[in-house]
């Protein structure tokens, strides 16, 4: 099994989110698989409103490093919501997300392009590593009673 490590690279508090009008927070970083760059990630949520609004995790996957271009990368988005059974993630269309408009990837995948493919397992494996090892998202992980 591959070892995924994280490099937490930045964060921003946004006074007024474009989609909901409320203050929001985004943290981002890099995920490495066995030491090699595997994905960039962004986690976005409304502080104090995780139970009501959930959170989004944007993953930018594909080829990184020397010679790689945005055409070599794509965006996958998972939405976190609290359900009657606890927290759950589901793949959603990535096209409307800010990560898809940053110019770092040329294709934002739709839900049907991910669900039921090996890419889905990879995306959920990355989200699991972020969930367990990025301490900046504690407000989100604590909604289900901790990590």
Secondary structure, DSSP 8 states (H G I E B T S, - for coil): ---EEEEEEEEEEESS-TTTSS-EEEEEEEEEETTEEEEEEEEEE-TT-HHHH-EEEEEEEE--STT--GGGEEEEEEEEEEETTEEEEEEE--TTSGGGGSSS-SEE--HHHHTTSHHHHHHHHHHHHHHHH-GGGHHHHGGGT--
